[in-house]
């Protein structure tokens, strides 16, 4: 059993909703016309460990933290592969329910030549069926001592609410990862518990629509002239989530970077940062990345230029040689959380997350085999130097 440790870097707990085995087709299928013979072009097929929370947790473990996951796998080939890394890394598998006679969740993904996901077929009934409120409550003692809980929307609604209620009962900050447009609407029953959320643009719109009774927001289909223009297009939806109580939104923009949107003002963020304690396991990340002069620049800007308690920044992405885009968003979250674990402030943590996501898109696996902390440091400084405030 993993010991109960109160240091943020040593005890980061997930209600992990999905373990996936990804079958990856790195070239697309071409559908023939009526006059053609249907042809299949499959260049390479790979089995890759995946799943939103699993990817986030693996990423964090490679950056110096020790996550604990609550999930389910079958006693089959896929389940053994998924557990292999956890065991090799010396991480606890206590919270992973292992059942004979069920199929470990599997997704077959089809990718196009640019690395974008073109289609997918999923079989994930085990998560909805066996990660129950009762299973989650078995680990309430661990949640009670956790500095933060992350949930993703793959949980069935009852289990999702049970996890959030436990976090709320123990006053534990909650990070919500919406997973997809369809599942992101599950936020509506747990919005009162959420501190952080990490949607992409379409998930943001879907979440805002689920939370707004009177006004509906359109998905972004037209081009935009600038990053500021895009932010103003998204701002009404962003405000819905912030007004409902979400303190920090990290809105992923793909190759355009990230919008960081906060409410509560700098005092809220500083108070949250002051509660953290970095441990030896993540000290190296802190010592390499933390830059007080850059951090102070952001804190001064928010304190002197803020007309309300809400503020926003745009953090640009870096050029990358794309291999696969699957896992990049998960590694972005993993990089942010690992940095917060290490005691790094929120602004710099976003920059670290972007550099970690860049490494993910340049790798064939969902999470790179290893990270260079020196590269992360150098690239994070570039991103921080280019980040710009947005008119809120």
C-alpha positions, 0 to 999 in steps of 0.5 A: 500500500502506498503510504499516506503522504501530505506533501503535494508532490507525493500524494496526488489522487485521481478518480481515474475514469478510463484505462484504454488500449489504443489500436493506432492506425497511422495512415487513413482508410480511403473510402472508394467511390462507386466505381472503385474497389474499396481499398485499405491502406494500413501502414502501421498498427500499434497497441498503446497504453492510454486513457485521459487520467492514465495519460495525465498520471503517467506524465506526472510520474515522469516529472517527479510526482507519485499519482494514485488512481482509482479505476478498473481493468480486466484480467486480460492482455490489455489490462496487463499492459496497462498495469505494466508501467504502473508496476515498473514505476513502483506506483500503487495499484491498490485503487485499480479494481482487477476483475476476471471476466470483464474486458479492459476498455479498448478504443480503436483509433484511426489517424490521418496523415497529419496525426489528427484523429479521424475516427474511433470505435470504443468499448468502455462499458467496464468503467461505467459499470464497475467504477461505482460510488461504493468503490470510490468511497473505499478510498475516502481516507486517501481522498481526505489526505489529498491536496487535490483530486482530479476527475474526468468525465468518463465516470458514470454520473453517480460515481462522478458526483460521489467523487466530487462530494467526497472532495467537497466534504474534505475541502479538497480542490477539484480538477475537472477534465471534460474528455469530449464534447458529449461527456463534458455536459456531465459538469452540470451536476457537479459544477459547485465542486469544481475549482479547475477545469481544462476544456478545449474550445468545443468542450468549453462551448458544450459545458457553457450550454449545459450550464446556461438556461437562457442563452445558448452559445454557437460552436466556433466555425468561422475564422478569426483575425487574431488571438484577441478576437478568438478570446472575445468570441469565447469570453461569454462562454468562459464567463458562464463557467467562472460565474458558476464558481470555477476558479481557473480555466485552462482552455486549450487551443491546439496549435494556438496555445492556451487561454488561462482564465482566473477569477478570485484575483491574485490573492486567491491564486497566491493563497492556493500557492502558499498551501503547497509544499514541494517534496524531494521527488519534484525538487529538481523540476522546481529548481530548474524551472522556477523563475521568480522574476518571470512570476513576479512580472505576471503577478504585478500585471494582474494586481496593477492592471485588474479592474475586476477579480477576473483576468486572462492570459494567452500562452502561445504554443511552440513549433513542433514536428507532429507525429500524433496529437493524441495524448497532447492535451492529457500531457498538457494537464499532467505538466501543469499539475506536476509543476503545481506539485513541485511548488511552481506558480500557476503561470509558470505551470501553464508554460511547463504544461505546453512544453510537455504537450509539445514533447507528446505530439512529437512522440508515437506514444501518448506519453513520451518515454522520458522528458528533458527537464533542461529542455522544459526549462528553456522552452517554458521561459520562451513561452512565459516571455511571449505570454500576453494579457487579454482584455477581460 
